[in-house]
């Protein structure tokens, strides 16, 4: 009898715990904003400073391949952003990324047409970083990152930052699976905002602004950086979903 009663109590407790986690995470609240087949709901903007190579104003090259948005420079040095038609205030966005190691990209939060935004960094190259936070077009403030790539995608070093890097440098090649799809996630709330980022479910950075320097709403954008020659290197994003937070 005691054993059966214990099982009932344990099972009930487990169910309640799962329901509590479920309620906090809000399952079903994430909505897809990319259909995997077209750029419906998105448009390319050539208004950023990354779209001026040789007078070109095309915003880079963005196509759909194998269910992913694929971006690259259309001519040497020419990039841009692809941005949602819809604007968002407080939200959480999650996507899967499988970029070549070399191009400089980014996940822009509350982006304007000319690419001013809070950026969750996707600087996937030597000296770069993933999911640090950068003020794109906002004077480079903030610029917080807790790790940097060395010359190889498998080698990283830790940096001083408000939130210590939660992954051992030597464990990085096992935590991050280059050449496969990895999950990136970012949340922005309030204005001045608090921004939080994750890689593969692990919180990487959290940072709070102290002054209002940018609009309350903007688009969600993906970037191909201008400069250099990255015409044969590609960024790839799929399963892009967003959850609105608050009213």
C-alpha positions, -999 to +999 in steps of 0.1 A: +000+000+000+028+024+009+046+016-023+014+022-044+007+055-025+043+066-031+039+059-068+007+079-070+022+109-051+054+108-071+035+105-104+012+134-095+041+155-084+059+148-117+029+157-137+024+190-118+061+198-122+058+192-160+027+213-162+045+241-143+074+240-167+050+239-197+031+269-184+063+289-180+076+280-214+043+287-232+043+258-256+025+266-288+031+303-284+060+302-309+048+310-344+067+303-376+077+334-395+094+316-424+074+291-445+105+272-457+096+278-494+094+315-500+104+349-485+067+357-479+066+381-449+102+392-455+119+416-478+155+425-487+168+459-476+197+476-494+195+506-471+223+495-447+259+505-449+267+470-461+250+475-495+272+501-513+299+481-530+305+497-565+273+516-561+253+484-559+221+487-539+207+451-540+211+441-504+231+409-512+217+377-526+190+358-507+174+326-519+155+296-505+173+263-507+163+230-490+139+248-466+164+274-455+170+311-462+205+312-478+224+345-481+256+356-496+273+387-511+259+391-547+291+408-558+324+412-540+319+433-508+282+438-512+258+426-484+226+437-467+197+424-447+166+404-451+140+417-427+104+409-417+076+430-430+060+429-395+074+447-366+079+433-331+082+448-296+089+424-268+096+390-282+117+359-283+130+345-316+145+311-322+161+297-354+185+271-366+218+281-382+243+262-404+267+288-418+300+285-435+329+296-413+339+329-428+310+352-434+300+378-409+262+377-401+239+387-374+204+383-359+189+418-357+163+426-330+140+456-335+158+464-368+151+495-389+152+494-427+187+508-426+198+481-402+200+499-368+192+472-342+202+454-312+222+425-327+226+390-314+260+384-329+266+357-356+301+367-364+310+332-375+347+337-384+382+340-369+380+366-342+342+365-342+316+355-317+281+339-314+253+354-294+272+382-279+252+415-280+261+445-301+245+479-309+244+477-347+243+513-359+240+524-323+276+535-319+288+500-313+273+501-278+269+477-262+296+452-274+296+424-249+309+389-257+322+362-234+342+342-260+359+346-294+368+322-322+405+316-328+416+307-363+395+275-364+358+270-357+368+243-331+390+267-311+377+294-288+390+316-260+370+331-232+366+369-227+357+390-197+320+398-199+289+405-176+281+368-179+309+342-179+311+318-208+292+287-196+310+262-218+346+250-212+368+261-241+380+225-246+344+213-247+333+237-275+338+213-304+314+189-287+289+216-277+288+233-311+284+210-341+300+227-371+284+216-404+252+207-387+222+227-376+225+244-343+199+264-324+202+301-316+177+321-295+174+357-284+149+375-262+144+413-260+121+429-234+114+465-224+129+498-235+156+503-223+158+466-231+171+435-214+185+411-240+192+374-233+207+349-258+211+311-259+230+286-279+216+251-281+195+258-250+223+271-229+221+308-218+251+326-233+246+363-225+223+386-207+226+424-207+204+454-197+206+488-213+204+518-191+190+544-215+165+544-243+183+548-276+162+529-301+125+525-310+102+502-290+095+481-321+112+469-353+118+440-376+136+408-372+165+407-397+193+385-409+225+400-422+252+394-448+280+417-439+296+439-466+334+442-472+359+416-483+351+389-508+326+364-494+307+356-526+315+319-523+305+316-487+270+313-474+248+318-443+219+295-438+188+298-415+157+277-411+128+270-386+125+307-377+099+311-350+089+340-328+069+343-295+054+377-286+059+386-249+035+407-230+004+425-244 
